[in-house]
Amino acid sequence: MTNQRSVILLGSTGSIGTQAVDVISTRRDQFRVVGLSAGGSDIKTLAAQVLELQPEVVALARPTVVQDLQLALYAQAAEQGWNKGDVKLPKIIAGPDASTELAAMPADVVLNGITGSAGLLPTLATLKAGTTLALANKESLVIGGRLVTRAAAPDQIVAVDSEHSAFAQALRAGRKDEVRKLVLTASGGPFRGRSRAELTDVTPDQAMAHPTWAMGRVITINSSTLVNKGLELLEAGLLYDVALDAVQVVVHPQSIVHSMVEFFDGSTIAQVSPPDMRLPIGLGLTWPDRLENAAQPMDWTKAGQWTFEPLDNDAFPAVELARHCGQLGGSAPAVFNAANEECVDAFCDGRLSFLGIVDTVAAVVDDHVNGVGDGHLSDDQLSVDGVLAADAWARARAAERIKGAAA
C-alpha cells in the first residue's frame, strides 16, 4: 500500500478504537484520521487522541460533555508545552446521531468499533456513502441481517473480528463453490471445562477474567457465556453467505488458530497468529493488501501445543440458541442481541445470575416468535424501524423477566 488512506474511527476510546489508534500512530504516512467518535465516558483518552491525530471532526454521543472535551484539549495541550493558540479545535458534533452523521462523511475507510446495537445506523450510513466498512461492530450486522448485506456492495464490508478476518484470509485459498464448512474457533472463555451445575454461583469479576483477550465489559461477559461466539456464528453466515449448519464451533484454548475453512476435497486452511487484534485491525484498514509488521508473527523455534475440543452445548447453550435465531432470521437475531445486552447489565449489577443470562434470552426469544408484543418479522418484512422496535421490545421484555425472577 502506497497511497495514504483517510480513516474515520467510530468508538475510538474503546478496546478496538484504542488499538486502531496504536496501529495508525506509527504509520502516519499511510493513514490520515479525518474523524473520531466516542460515547463520551473517557474524555481524557479522547482528548489525547484528538491532539495526536488532529481529526477534522469529532462526534460525541453525549452533548453534555462537549465543553469537557474542549477543556481537556486545552489542559493536555498545556501539559505538553503547547501555546493555547497552537490548539486547533476540531468541529464537534454531538447527540445520539453524531456517529451516524460522521460515518456518512467522505473517507476511504470507516472502522466501526462501537459496542452493541448502537452501531447499526452508522454501519448503514457508511454503506450508503460507498465507503469501505471495516466492521468490528458485529452486532450491527447480526441485528440488521439482510438489511445490511443488501445495502453493501461486493467486498465493501471487511471483517475486523479476528475469527472473520481469518475466514477472509483462508477463503482466498479456493473458490466459494469449493467450501464445505467454516470452522469457528472459541477460546472457551474463563469457564471452559465447567459443567452447567458448576456455573451456578459465577460472579461478574470471575466472568471478566478472560484467559486470552483484554476487551470491554459487554464482549468479555459475552465471551464467558459464549453469546459472543453465537453472534460470530451469525456474522459468519451473513458475511460469507454460508448456511448456518455449515458453521461449526470448536474450542481452541490457545487462541492461535483464529478460524479455519474446510474445502470439499478434505483440505482445511487455517489462519494462525498470536492473539493480537492489531493484525486484523491493520488488515481491515488496508484490505485487500496486508499491513507490514502489523503484529508479531509466531515464533516457530519454541515448542508449543494446540488443542481442540468439542463445545459443551449443555453448559453453554448460547451458540445453538444463536443458530436457531439465525435460522428464524428477520427480527429474531435483534431480539437475541438486545435481550442479552439487558441481561449482561443485570448480571453485572447483581440482579441476575450467570446462568440466568442465556436462560432469560431464550425465554424472550420464545416470547417473540410466539407472538408476544408485535411478533416476529421475516427477512422480507425487515426494516430499520422494525429492527429498532424489536430491539426496544426485547430490552423491555428482558427487564420484565429479570424483575419477575428477582421478586
Secondary structure as a PSIPRED ss2 file (coil, helix, strand):
# PSIPRED VFORMAT (PSIPRED V4.0)

   1 M C   1.000  0.000  0.000
   2 T C   1.000  0.000  0.000
   3 N C   1.000  0.000  0.000
   4 Q C   1.000  0.000  0.000
   5 R E   0.000  0.000  1.000
   6 S E   0.000  0.000  1.000
   7 V E   0.000  0.000  1.000
   8 I E   0.000  0.000  1.000
   9 L E   0.000  0.000  1.000
  10 L E   0.000  0.000  1.000
  11 G C   1.000  0.000  0.000
  12 S C   1.000  0.000  0.000
  13 T C   1.000  0.000  0.000
  14 G C   1.000  0.000  0.000
  15 S H   0.000  1.000  0.000
  16 I H   0.000  1.000  0.000
  17 G H   0.000  1.000  0.000
  18 T H   0.000  1.000  0.000
  19 Q H   0.000  1.000  0.000
  20 A H   0.000  1.000  0.000
  21 V H   0.000  1.000  0.000
  22 D H   0.000  1.000  0.000
  23 V H   0.000  1.000  0.000
  24 I H   0.000  1.000  0.000
  25 S H   0.000  1.000  0.000
  26 T C   1.000  0.000  0.000
  27 R C   1.000  0.000  0.000
  28 R C   1.000  0.000  0.000
  29 D C   1.000  0.000  0.000
  30 Q C   1.000  0.000  0.000
  31 F E   0.000  0.000  1.000
  32 R E   0.000  0.000  1.000
  33 V E   0.000  0.000  1.000
  34 V E   0.000  0.000  1.000
  35 G E   0.000  0.000  1.000
  36 L E   0.000  0.000  1.000
  37 S E   0.000  0.000  1.000
  38 A E   0.000  0.000  1.000
  39 G C   1.000  0.000  0.000
  40 G C   1.000  0.000  0.000
  41 S C   1.000  0.000  0.000
  42 D C   1.000  0.000  0.000
  43 I H   0.000  1.000  0.000
  44 K H   0.000  1.000  0.000
  45 T H   0.000  1.000  0.000
  46 L H   0.000  1.000  0.000
  47 A H   0.000  1.000  0.000
  48 A H   0.000  1.000  0.000
  49 Q H   0.000  1.000  0.000
  50 V H   0.000  1.000  0.000
  51 L H   0.000  1.000  0.000
  52 E H   0.000  1.000  0.000
  53 L H   0.000  1.000  0.000
  54 Q C   1.000  0.000  0.000
  55 P C   1.000  0.000  0.000
  56 E C   1.000  0.000  0.000
  57 V E   0.000  0.000  1.000
  58 V E   0.000  0.000  1.000
  59 A E   0.000  0.000  1.000
  60 L E   0.000  0.000  1.000
  61 A C   1.000  0.000  0.000
  62 R C   1.000  0.000  0.000
  63 P H   0.000  1.000  0.000
  64 T H   0.000  1.000  0.000
  65 V H   0.000  1.000  0.000
  66 V H   0.000  1.000  0.000
  67 Q H   0.000  1.000  0.000
  68 D H   0.000  1.000  0.000
  69 L H   0.000  1.000  0.000
  70 Q H   0.000  1.000  0.000
  71 L H   0.000  1.000  0.000
  72 A H   0.000  1.000  0.000
  73 L H   0.000  1.000  0.000
  74 Y H   0.000  1.000  0.000
  75 A H   0.000  1.000  0.000
  76 Q H   0.000  1.000  0.000
  77 A H   0.000  1.000  0.000
  78 A H   0.000  1.000  0.000
  79 E H   0.000  1.000  0.000
  80 Q C   1.000  0.000  0.000
  81 G C   1.000  0.000  0.000
  82 W C   1.000  0.000  0.000
  83 N C   1.000  0.000  0.000
  84 K H   0.000  1.000  0.000
  85 G H   0.000  1.000  0.000
  86 D H   0.000  1.000  0.000
  87 V C   1.000  0.000  0.000
  88 K C   1.000  0.000  0.000
  89 L C   1.000  0.000  0.000
  90 P C   1.000  0.000  0.000
  91 K E   0.000  0.000  1.000
  92 I E   0.000  0.000  1.000
  93 I E   0.000  0.000  1.000
  94 A E   0.000  0.000  1.000
  95 G C   1.000  0.000  0.000
  96 P C   1.000  0.000  0.000
  97 D C   1.000  0.000  0.000
  98 A H   0.000  1.000  0.000
  99 S H   0.000  1.000  0.000
 100 T H   0.000  1.000  0.000
 101 E H   0.000  1.000  0.000
 102 L H   0.000  1.000  0.000
 103 A H   0.000  1.000  0.000
 104 A C   1.000  0.000  0.000
 105 M C   1.000  0.000  0.000
 106 P C   1.000  0.000  0.000
 107 A C   1.000  0.000  0.000
 108 D C   1.000  0.000  0.000
 109 V E   0.000  0.000  1.000
 110 V E   0.000  0.000  1.000
 111 L E   0.000  0.000  1.000
 112 N E   0.000  0.000  1.000
 113 G C   1.000  0.000  0.000
 114 I C   1.000  0.000  0.000
 115 T C   1.000  0.000  0.000
 116 G H   0.000  1.000  0.000
 117 S H   0.000  1.000  0.000
 118 A H   0.000  1.000  0.000
 119 G H   0.000  1.000  0.000
 120 L H   0.000  1.000  0.000
 121 L H   0.000  1.000  0.000
 122 P H   0.000  1.000  0.000
 123 T H   0.000  1.000  0.000
 124 L H   0.000  1.000  0.000
 125 A H   0.000  1.000  0.000
 126 T H   0.000  1.000  0.000
 127 L H   0.000  1.000  0.000
 128 K H   0.000  1.000  0.000
 129 A H   0.000  1.000  0.000
 130 G C   1.000  0.000  0.000
 131 T C   1.000  0.000  0.000
 132 T E   0.000  0.000  1.000
 133 L E   0.000  0.000  1.000
 134 A E   0.000  0.000  1.000
 135 L E   0.000  0.000  1.000
 136 A C   1.000  0.000  0.000
 137 N C   1.000  0.000  0.000
 138 K H   0.000  1.000  0.000
 139 E H   0.000  1.000  0.000
 140 S H   0.000  1.000  0.000
 141 L H   0.000  1.000  0.000
 142 V H   0.000  1.000  0.000
 143 I H   0.000  1.000  0.000
 144 G H   0.000  1.000  0.000
 145 G C   1.000  0.000  0.000
 146 R H   0.000  1.000  0.000
 147 L H   0.000  1.000  0.000
 148 V H   0.000  1.000  0.000
 149 T H   0.000  1.000  0.000
 150 R H   0.000  1.000  0.000
 151 A H   0.000  1.000  0.000
 152 A C   1.000  0.000  0.000
 153 A C   1.000  0.000  0.000
 154 P C   1.000  0.000  0.000
 155 D C   1.000  0.000  0.000
 156 Q C   1.000  0.000  0.000
 157 I E   0.000  0.000  1.000
 158 V E   0.000  0.000  1.000
 159 A E   0.000  0.000  1.000
 160 V C   1.000  0.000  0.000
 161 D C   1.000  0.000  0.000
 162 S H   0.000  1.000  0.000
 163 E H   0.000  1.000  0.000
 164 H H   0.000  1.000  0.000
 165 S H   0.000  1.000  0.000
 166 A H   0.000  1.000  0.000
 167 F H   0.000  1.000  0.000
 168 A H   0.000  1.000  0.000
 169 Q H   0.000  1.000  0.000
 170 A H   0.000  1.000  0.000
 171 L H   0.000  1.000  0.000
 172 R H   0.000  1.000  0.000
 173 A H   0.000  1.000  0.000
 174 G C   1.000  0.000  0.000
 175 R C   1.000  0.000  0.000
 176 K H   0.000  1.000  0.000
 177 D H   0.000  1.000  0.000
 178 E H   0.000  1.000  0.000
 179 V E   0.000  0.000  1.000
 180 R E   0.000  0.000  1.000
 181 K E   0.000  0.000  1.000
 182 L E   0.000  0.000  1.000
 183 V E   0.000  0.000  1.000
 184 L E   0.000  0.000  1.000
 185 T E   0.000  0.000  1.000
 186 A E   0.000  0.000  1.000
 187 S C   1.000  0.000  0.000
 188 G C   1.000  0.000  0.000
 189 G H   0.000  1.000  0.000
 190 P H   0.000  1.000  0.000
 191 F H   0.000  1.000  0.000
 192 R C   1.000  0.000  0.000
 193 G C   1.000  0.000  0.000
 194 R C   1.000  0.000  0.000
 195 S C   1.000  0.000  0.000
 196 R C   1.000  0.000  0.000
 197 A H   0.000  1.000  0.000
 198 E H   0.000  1.000  0.000
 199 L H   0.000  1.000  0.000
 200 T C   1.000  0.000  0.000
 201 D C   1.000  0.000  0.000
 202 V C   1.000  0.000  0.000
 203 T C   1.000  0.000  0.000
 204 P H   0.000  1.000  0.000
 205 D H   0.000  1.000  0.000
 206 Q H   0.000  1.000  0.000
 207 A H   0.000  1.000  0.000
 208 M C   1.000  0.000  0.000
 209 A C   1.000  0.000  0.000
 210 H C   1.000  0.000  0.000
 211 P C   1.000  0.000  0.000
 212 T C   1.000  0.000  0.000
 213 W C   1.000  0.000  0.000
 214 A C   1.000  0.000  0.000
 215 M C   1.000  0.000  0.000
 216 G C   1.000  0.000  0.000
 217 R H   0.000  1.000  0.000
 218 V H   0.000  1.000  0.000
 219 I H   0.000  1.000  0.000
 220 T H   0.000  1.000  0.000
 221 I H   0.000  1.000  0.000
 222 N H   0.000  1.000  0.000
 223 S H   0.000  1.000  0.000
 224 S H   0.000  1.000  0.000
 225 T H   0.000  1.000  0.000
 226 L C   1.000  0.000  0.000
 227 V H   0.000  1.000  0.000
 228 N H   0.000  1.000  0.000
 229 K H   0.000  1.000  0.000
 230 G H   0.000  1.000  0.000
 231 L H   0.000  1.000  0.000
 232 E H   0.000  1.000  0.000
 233 L H   0.000  1.000  0.000
 234 L H   0.000  1.000  0.000
 235 E H   0.000  1.000  0.000
 236 A H   0.000  1.000  0.000
 237 G H   0.000  1.000  0.000
 238 L H   0.000  1.000  0.000
 239 L H   0.000  1.000  0.000
 240 Y H   0.000  1.000  0.000
 241 D C   1.000  0.000  0.000
 242 V C   1.000  0.000  0.000
 243 A C   1.000  0.000  0.000
 244 L H   0.000  1.000  0.000
 245 D H   0.000  1.000  0.000
 246 A H   0.000  1.000  0.000
 247 V E   0.000  0.000  1.000
 248 Q E   0.000  0.000  1.000
 249 V E   0.000  0.000  1.000
 250 V E   0.000  0.000  1.000
 251 V E   0.000  0.000  1.000
 252 H C   1.000  0.000  0.000
 253 P C   1.000  0.000  0.000
 254 Q C   1.000  0.000  0.000
 255 S C   1.000  0.000  0.000
 256 I C   1.000  0.000  0.000
 257 V E   0.000  0.000  1.000
 258 H E   0.000  0.000  1.000
 259 S E   0.000  0.000  1.000
 260 M E   0.000  0.000  1.000
 261 V E   0.000  0.000  1.000
 262 E E   0.000  0.000  1.000
 263 F E   0.000  0.000  1.000
 264 F C   1.000  0.000  0.000
 265 D C   1.000  0.000  0.000
 266 G C   1.000  0.000  0.000
 267 S C   1.000  0.000  0.000
 268 T E   0.000  0.000  1.000
 269 I E   0.000  0.000  1.000
 270 A E   0.000  0.000  1.000
 271 Q E   0.000  0.000  1.000
 272 V E   0.000  0.000  1.000
 273 S C   1.000  0.000  0.000
 274 P C   1.000  0.000  0.000
 275 P C   1.000  0.000  0.000
 276 D C   1.000  0.000  0.000
 277 M C   1.000  0.000  0.000
 278 R H   0.000  1.000  0.000
 279 L H   0.000  1.000  0.000
 280 P H   0.000  1.000  0.000
 281 I H   0.000  1.000  0.000
 282 G H   0.000  1.000  0.000
 283 L H   0.000  1.000  0.000
 284 G H   0.000  1.000  0.000
 285 L H   0.000  1.000  0.000
 286 T H   0.000  1.000  0.000
 287 W C   1.000  0.000  0.000
 288 P C   1.000  0.000  0.000
 289 D C   1.000  0.000  0.000
 290 R C   1.000  0.000  0.000
 291 L C   1.000  0.000  0.000
 292 E C   1.000  0.000  0.000
 293 N C   1.000  0.000  0.000
 294 A C   1.000  0.000  0.000
 295 A C   1.000  0.000  0.000
 296 Q C   1.000  0.000  0.000
 297 P C   1.000  0.000  0.000
 298 M C   1.000  0.000  0.000
 299 D C   1.000  0.000  0.000
 300 W C   1.000  0.000  0.000
 301 T C   1.000  0.000  0.000
 302 K C   1.000  0.000  0.000
 303 A C   1.000  0.000  0.000
 304 G C   1.000  0.000  0.000
 305 Q C   1.000  0.000  0.000
 306 W C   1.000  0.000  0.000
 307 T C   1.000  0.000  0.000
 308 F C   1.000  0.000  0.000
 309 E E   0.000  0.000  1.000
 310 P E   0.000  0.000  1.000
 311 L C   1.000  0.000  0.000
 312 D C   1.000  0.000  0.000
 313 N C   1.000  0.000  0.000
 314 D C   1.000  0.000  0.000
 315 A C   1.000  0.000  0.000
 316 F C   1.000  0.000  0.000
 317 P C   1.000  0.000  0.000
 318 A H   0.000  1.000  0.000
 319 V H   0.000  1.000  0.000
 320 E H   0.000  1.000  0.000
 321 L H   0.000  1.000  0.000
 322 A H   0.000  1.000  0.000
 323 R H   0.000  1.000  0.000
 324 H H   0.000  1.000  0.000
 325 C H   0.000  1.000  0.000
 326 G H   0.000  1.000  0.000
 327 Q H   0.000  1.000  0.000
 328 L H   0.000  1.000  0.000
 329 G C   1.000  0.000  0.000
 330 G C   1.000  0.000  0.000
 331 S C   1.000  0.000  0.000
 332 A H   0.000  1.000  0.000
 333 P H   0.000  1.000  0.000
 334 A H   0.000  1.000  0.000
 335 V H   0.000  1.000  0.000
 336 F H   0.000  1.000  0.000
 337 N H   0.000  1.000  0.000
 338 A H   0.000  1.000  0.000
 339 A H   0.000  1.000  0.000
 340 N H   0.000  1.000  0.000
 341 E H   0.000  1.000  0.000
 342 E H   0.000  1.000  0.000
 343 C H   0.000  1.000  0.000
 344 V H   0.000  1.000  0.000
 345 D H   0.000  1.000  0.000
 346 A H   0.000  1.000  0.000
 347 F H   0.000  1.000  0.000
 348 C H   0.000  1.000  0.000
 349 D C   1.000  0.000  0.000
 350 G C   1.000  0.000  0.000
 351 R C   1.000  0.000  0.000
 352 L C   1.000  0.000  0.000
 353 S C   1.000  0.000  0.000
 354 F H   0.000  1.000  0.000
 355 L H   0.000  1.000  0.000
 356 G H   0.000  1.000  0.000
 357 I H   0.000  1.000  0.000
 358 V H   0.000  1.000  0.000
 359 D H   0.000  1.000  0.000
 360 T H   0.000  1.000  0.000
 361 V H   0.000  1.000  0.000
 362 A H   0.000  1.000  0.000
 363 A H   0.000  1.000  0.000
 364 V H   0.000  1.000  0.000
 365 V H   0.000  1.000  0.000
 366 D H   0.000  1.000  0.000
 367 D H   0.000  1.000  0.000
 368 H H   0.000  1.000  0.000
 369 V H   0.000  1.000  0.000
 370 N C   1.000  0.000  0.000
 371 G C   1.000  0.000  0.000
 372 V C   1.000  0.000  0.000
 373 G C   1.000  0.000  0.000
 374 D C   1.000  0.000  0.000
 375 G C   1.000  0.000  0.000
 376 H C   1.000  0.000  0.000
 377 L C   1.000  0.000  0.000
 378 S C   1.000  0.000  0.000
 379 D C   1.000  0.000  0.000
 380 D C   1.000  0.000  0.000
 381 Q C   1.000  0.000  0.000
 382 L C   1.000  0.000  0.000
 383 S C   1.000  0.000  0.000
 384 V H   0.000  1.000  0.000
 385 D H   0.000  1.000  0.000
 386 G H   0.000  1.000  0.000
 387 V H   0.000  1.000  0.000
 388 L H   0.000  1.000  0.000
 389 A H   0.000  1.000  0.000
 390 A H   0.000  1.000  0.000
 391 D H   0.000  1.000  0.000
 392 A H   0.000  1.000  0.000
 393 W H   0.000  1.000  0.000
 394 A H   0.000  1.000  0.000
 395 R H   0.000  1.000  0.000
 396 A H   0.000  1.000  0.000
 397 R H   0.000  1.000  0.000
 398 A H   0.000  1.000  0.000
 399 A H   0.000  1.000  0.000
 400 E H   0.000  1.000  0.000
 401 R H   0.000  1.000  0.000
 402 I H   0.000  1.000  0.000
 403 K H   0.000  1.000  0.000
 404 G H   0.000  1.000  0.000
 405 A H   0.000  1.000  0.000
 406 A H   0.000  1.000  0.000
 407 A C   1.000  0.000  0.000
